[in-house]
Amino acid sequence: MDNSALLLQFAREIQAAAGKRDWASLDVLDQRLARQLALLSERGGVSANEQVALRTLRAAHASAFQLCSDEKHRLGLHLGEIHSKQEGWVAYALESDMYQDGNQA
């Protein structure tokens, strides 16, 4: 059975989810893809059409992977920035509580 249409559908779905930055859908697609590729591997032998579809799928997956990696890096920087400001926020909150309680220092 030729699975090239299914593989190309995976590629389209991955590209669409990546374009929307839909991380949850990308996670589900990645899990479904892993199962499908395991089945394909068990079957053995890949047709010429499937090889072409797999190359297209590999490119879509690599692009989505890079997008996820870039987002992970961006979030890491953002969390680091938040963490670096945490001490100031705590001090501000404590000072604010003191003023609300009427216990000015």
PEWOQUI-V171714 format. One line per field, one symbol per residue. psi: psi as a letter, one per 30 degrees, with the letter a starting at -180 (. if undefined). burial: # if it has 24 or more other C-alpha atoms within 12 Angstrom, else .. Layout:
psi=???
burial=???
//
This chain:
psi=kkgeeeeeeeeeeeeeeeefhieeeeeeeeeeeeeeeeeeeeelkkleeeeeeeeeeeeeeeeeeeeeeeeeeeeeeeeeeeeffeeeeeeeeeeeeeeefgik.
burial=..##..##.######.##.......#..##..#...#............#..##.###.##..##.##.....................................
//
